[in-house]
């Protein structure tokens, strides 16, 4: 989720100049004060979204729209299933879904009253076309690698045949929009046809996108009939709020103390976790990824489990949240805290004295400069973070300051992701993760997972993760996900391997116009952009 992406640089001045005309397309949204005072339209909302949130490939689920790294409801398209606020799987296009006893065949019964926005009926063939298209597309960000093929058994029944049991596919299907087989083409991303609650009315690339309620939608009609998203950087968005040109805009914790007439600061709960990977093996190895690219692995300091456990004990997460996030966050102890599959037993109480004892007993003694050493190895390492993220920069320096009290020297190193990746298996990295699915639990902890930056291998953990995937119902898998977060023998961090030091779940902050009611719903995943709109159909104005 952290691979470098193509970014457009939008000048704040030009975006501000364009704001009035953009929002002007949305009736009387521009230059209005309080929604209640100005008699604003009760059926539309104008949202300022970061420029990098604009989908480069357009609104195409077979590429990246609604899936992949920053999952969200696809708005324009319908999905087979969806997740309720408690993250249980419920039907959308599918009125029923069943799994074979061996976990290899999932069968979905499709409703017969869904039509695409061009008037064509949606059938099981469209579902099979979409799933097979994702499987066959090298550019797709949706992970359906566990599916061998999709087969339309009839107009209303489709089967997904798997190569191995994997119930997390349901979470992918919950955000994978179904496209029409007969109308799909190379320009689909710019002219999408779907059966979801909204249709794409207009897209001015680099500026705005306008969604309007789909009159042919089979479900409950959206209360918010028109949704306008304007793309701009943070400074431009804050200026737009100051002028009253938008109804809601994302902001960072560093601006949480600002006030704007007619707006209130709103914090949304998230599973947007910040955590540090701690390499578990000694330096000197290599790991080959992406063809023939070899990465150095291992770290001679963090390979000692006593160091990793001590780090987990020494970090004062509440202090970090106060100092860096202005209090807008919650301590994190695993990826996906608070999810149905997370374990509260992962919690680690701050105890720097116990951390010192651990290091003393492991032979790490303070040197003349206060930094601990053992057998000629200084307790020092780099901590890499994305330099374009001021919050991560502040977080890295806060961690460095706290661990200095423990006698561990941490050197924050900011860089682009292209600069960070060569070090991802040999130095600690400050990552951002978070998903309304347990997929990351698997990939960050499985021995061969793509996110196992700590290079930790455990047959016990792998077995629990495999058992979680093999369950034919997602609720039945929860107990195995929870066990997998432990190391299988010694309990949770810091008693276990402590291959990660989780820090905080970052609240997503928005300046929201007074009178706009945007329900919290399920926790927002990592990537604040479109996930804000997961329940936009039910937004209202007072």
N, C-alpha and C positions, 0 to 999 in steps of 0.2 A: 504494500500500500504506500510505500515511500519511494517508488521508482520516480525518477525525474520525468516530468511531463512538460510538454510544450506550453510555455506561458506567454501571454501577450502582455506587453507593457502599455497600460492605458494612462494617459496624462490626466491627472486630477482636474486640471483646469478645463480641459475639453469635455470631460465627463460631466463636470458641474454645469458647463454651458448647455450640455445636451439634456440635462435632467428635466428641465421644465417642459421641453418639447416631447420628451419620451413619456413622461407621466401624463402629459396633456392628452395622449392617446387614451388614457384611462379616465376620461370625463373630467370631473372637478377635483381630482386628487391633488393637483399642484397648489402650492401656496395656501393651504388651508390650515387652520389652527386645530383646536379640539374637534374631534369628529362629532361630538354631541352638539357643540355650539354652531358648527358650520353646516349642519344638515347634509353631511357627506352621504354619498350613495352607500346603502347598507349591503350591497351585493358584490363589492369588489375590494381588493386589497392590493397595495403596491409594496413590493419587497425589494430592498437593496441587497444584492448578493455579490460576493467577491467575484472579481472578473475571472479568476481561474476556475470558478464553478461552472462556467458555460461549457457544455459538452462539445469537445472538439469535433467529434464524429456525428454530431447532431443527436436526434432523439431516437436512436436505433438500439433496441435491446440486444440485438445480435452482436453489438460491438461493446458498448459500455454504459448505455443509458439505463439507470435503475439497478445496475448490478456491479459486480467487481469490488473495487476497493471501498467506495463510499456508497453503500447500498441505501436505497430509498424507494418509496412507491413510485412507479413510472408514470402516474397521472394520466397519460394519454392512452396507455394500454392496460388491459386487465391481466390479472395473474391467475394461475390455477388455484393457488391457495394464498392465504395471507396470515399474518400473525396478529393476534389480539393484543390488548395492552399488557396482558400477563405473559405474552410471548408463546401462548399455546397456538397450535396450528388450526386454522379454521378455513372453511371453503370460501372460494370466490367464484371463479368459473366452474370449479369442480364441486359438484353437489355431494360427492363421496370419494374417498380415496382409501385404498386397501393395499396391504403388502403381503406378498407370499410368505409362507413360513420360513423359507430359506433366505429371505431378505433380498432376493434378486429380481423380483418383478413387482413394480408398483402400478396399480391400475386406478385410473381416474375416470369418473363419470362426469361428462360435461353437460352443463345446463343447455337447454334448447332455445332459450329466448335472447341470447346474446348476439348482437349484430355489430359489424364494424361501422365506422362513421361514414363509409361510402354506401351503406345499405346492405352489404353482403353479409350473409349469416356466418357466424363463427362456428366451426366444427372441429372435431377431433383431428382432422387432417391439418388444420392450421396449427394446432398444438404440436403435433408430430413434426411439422415443418420447422417450427421455431426451435424446438429442442435439438433436432438433427442439425439445424443451421448453426447453433452454438457449438455443437460437438465438432463440426467440420471447419469452423472458422478459426484460423490461427490468430486473428486479431480480437477474438471475444474475451472479455474480462470475466464473464460468468464461468464459474467452475462447475462443469458437468462432466468432468473427466471420468467419473465413476459410471456414467451411462454409456452403454454400447450403442443403443439405438432406441428410437421411439417409434411405435407402430400404432396407426389408427385402426382399431379393430372394427369400428363402425363410425357413424357420424357423431356419436355421443360417448364413445369409449376409446381411450388411448392407453397404451401400455408403455412403460419405460423399463427396458431390460438393462440390468446393471452387471458389471463385470465382478463386483464384490459388494457386499452389504455396506450401505452408507446412508443413514437416515438424514444426514445434514443436507442432502439434496433438497429436502422440503423447504429449508430456509432459503436456498437459492431460488427455488420455484416461487417463493413468496414475493420476490421482487423482479422476477423475469417476465416482462411484458410479452404477450402473445401477439404476433404479427400475422397479417393475412398472406397466405401462400400465393394467391392469385395476383396480389397487388404489390408484392415486395420487389424492390429493385435497387439499383445502385444509388438512387437519390432518396431512398426511403427516410434517411435520417433528417433530411430537410423538409420532407413532405410526409410526415408520419400519418398512418391510418391505424386507428385502434378502436377498442371497444370500452375504454375506461371512462371515468367520470368527466374528463375534460378532453377538448380538442385543441390542437395548436392553431390559433387564429392568425398569429403573426410572429415572425422572428427576424429582427434586425440584428445580424451578427455583430458581436462586440458591443451591443447597446442594450437590447431588451428582448424579452419574449412575452407573448400574451397568450394565456390560456382562457378558454371560455367553456362553460358547462356543456356537456354533450347531451343534446335533447333526446338521443336514442339510447342513453345509458339504461341498462336493465335494473340497476340498483337504486337506492334512494338518491334523489336529485340533490346536488350540492347546494348548500345554503350560500356559500361564497361562489357566486356565479362567474366572476371574472377575477383572474389572478395575473398580475403584471409583475414580472421580475426584471429589474434593471441591474445591469452589471457594472460595478465600479469598485475602485479600491477603497480601503478603509477611510482615508481622509475625505474622499469625495462623498462617501456614504454618511459620514458624520456631518458634513456640511449640508447634505440633503436633508438630514434630520433637523438641523438648525433652521433651515428654510421652510420646513414643513412639507417637503416634496414627496416623502415616502412615509409609509405607515409602520414599517418595521425594518430594522437594520442590525446586522451582526456587529458586535464590538468586542474588544479585548478587555481583559481585567484591568489593564493599565488605564483605561478610560472610565472605569466603573464609578468614579467620583464626580463625573460630569453630569450636569443637569440641562434639560431642554424643555422649554415651555410646551405643554401639551403631550409630553412623553414621560414614560416611566421605564426604569430599568427592570427587565424581566430575566430571571435566571431559569434555564431549562436543565433538568436532570439529564445526565448523560452516562454512557459507558465509554467515554473518551478518556482512556487511561494513559498516563505517562509512566514509563518504566525503563529501567536500565538493564540491559543484558550483561551478564557477568560470565565471561568465558570460564568453563569448568575444566579445561585441560591445559597442560603445560605448553609453552610456546615451542614452535619448531615444526608443526605439521602444516599440511596444505589441504585445501578443499576445492574441488573442481566444480564450477558451476557455469552455466551458460556456454556450453560447448567446450572450449579449451582454456577458459580463463581460470587460473589457479589463484586462490586466496590464501594468505597466511592465516594460520589458526593458533589459538591458545595464548594464554597469558600467565606468566610465572608468579604473579601476585594473586589474581583472582582464582587461579586453579586450586588454591587451598580453601577447602570448604569452611574452615574457621574464619577466613577473611570474609567470605560471602555472608556467612551467618552474622558476623559482627557488623557488617555494613547494614544489614536489614534491621538489626537492633538499634544501631546508632542514629539512623535517620529519624529526625523528628518531623513527621509528616504534617502535623498540625501547624508547626512553625513555618514549614515550607509553604503551606496553603495561605497562611496569613501574610507572609513576606512577599510571595510571588504573585498569588492570585487574589490578593485583597480579600481573602476569606471565601471566595466563590469556588468551592471545590470540596471534595471529600477524600479522606485517606484511602489509598488503594493498596491492596495486598495480593491481588492476582489479576489476571486479565478477565474482565467481565464481572467485577464485583457486583453483587446484588441480583445477578441473573439467576434463573431457576437452577442452573447447573453449577453455580459457584458455591464454594464452601466457606462458611463463616469462620471455620477453624484455621483459615490461612492468616488470620489477623496476627500481627506482631506488635506487641507493646513496646514503646520507646524505652530503652534501658541502656544508656551509654556505659554505665558501670559494668553491666554484664558483658557488654561488647569488649571492654578493655580486658576483662578476665579471660574471655575466649582467646584473644590475641596473645596475652601473656602466656597462657598455658600452651599455645601452639608454637611458642618460641619467637614471636615477633616482638622484639624489644626496641624501645625508643632509642634513636641515635642522638648525637650531640645537637642536631638541629630539631629534635622532637619527632622526626619521621621514623617510623619503625623499620627495622631491618631483620632479616633472617638469612643466615648463610650467604651474606654478601648481596642479597637482593633487597632493594629498597621497596617499601610498601607504597609504590607510586605508579600511577597509570593515567593515560589520557581518557577524557570523557568527551566523546564527539556528540555534536548537536547540529541541527539545521540552522544555519546562520541567518536565514530569512525569517525566523520565528523568534520574536523578542521574548516571548514567554519561555520558550525552551532555553534561550540564552540565560535568562535570569534563574531558571530552575537549575541549570548546570552549575552556575556559580554558587547558588545556595547549597547544593549538595557538596561542592568542594569546601565551602566554609564549614559545614557541619562535620564532615569527615576529617578535616584538619584537627579538630578537637580530639579525634580518636587516634591521631598519629598516622593517618593515611593521606598521602599527597595526591590530590586529584587536579589534573590540568585540563580545564575546559578547552575544547578545540572546536571552533565553529567552521562550517564549510558547507558547500553544496552537497547534495546527495551523491553526485558523481565523485566527490572527494571523500565522502564518508564510506561508501561501499567497499573500497579496498581494505578497510580496517574492521569490517563488520564482525569478523570471527576472531579477531585478536585483541581488540580494545573494547571496553564498555561503550555502548551507544545509547543515547537517550531517544527512545522510540515513542511513537504515539500509536496506540491500538484501540480498538473498540468496535464491537459488532453486536447486533441483535441476533446472534447465532453463535453456537459453540465452536465454529470452525477454527477460530484462532487458538482456542484451548488446545486443539489437536496439533495445529501446525507449529506452534511455539514450543510444544513439549514433546512431540514425537521425535524419535531418534533421527529419522530421515525427513522431518518436516521442513518445509521451505523457510520457516521462521525460527529454526533452532540455532540461533546465533550463538548461544552459549556452548554449543557442541556437546551437550549433555546426552548421554545414552543410558537408558534404563529399560530393561526388558519388562520389568514390573509395570512401569508407567505405560509402555507401549501396549501391553496386554489389556490394561484398563481402557485405554483409548480405543483399541480395536473392539472391545466389548461394547463400548458406548455406541459406536457406529453400527454395530450389528443388530441393535434392538429394532424391532419392527414398529415401535411407537416412540416418539421423541421423549415423552414423559418417563418411559422406562429407562431411558439412557442417562437421566440426571445423576443417579447414584454413582455411575461409572465415571462421568466427567469429574465429579467431586473427588473421587478416590485418585484419579489421575493427577490431580493437582498436588497430591502428596507424593513422596518418593517411594511409597509402597511399604517401607519398613520403619522409617524413623519419624514419620509425621511431617507436618507442614513446616515451612520456613519460619524461624531460622533453624529449627531442629533438623530439617531435611537438607536437601542439596542447595536450596536457595540460589538457583541459577539465574534468578531475576531479582532485582530490587524494585518493587512497584512503589510508586510515590503518591499519585493523586489521580482522582477522576475530576476532570476539568469541567466545571459548569459552562454551558454555552450562554453567553449574555447578549441581550438584544435591547435596543432602545425601541420601545413599542408605543404607538400612539394610545393615549388614554381613550378607553372606550372599545378598543379592539380586544376581543376575547379569543385567545389562541390556546386551546386546551393542551396540557402537557402530553397526555397519551403515554405511549411507551417511551422509554429513555432513548434519547438521540444517540446514534452511533458516532464513531469517529468521523470527522468530516462534516462540518456544520451546515454546509450548503443546502442541498435539496432535502435532506432529512427533516428540516424544519417543516416541510410541506406534506409530511406523511398523513396528516389528518386535516389538511387545509379545507377540505370540503365542508367540515363542520365548524369552521371559524365563523364568528358572528360579530356584529357591532351592537353595543348597548344603545 
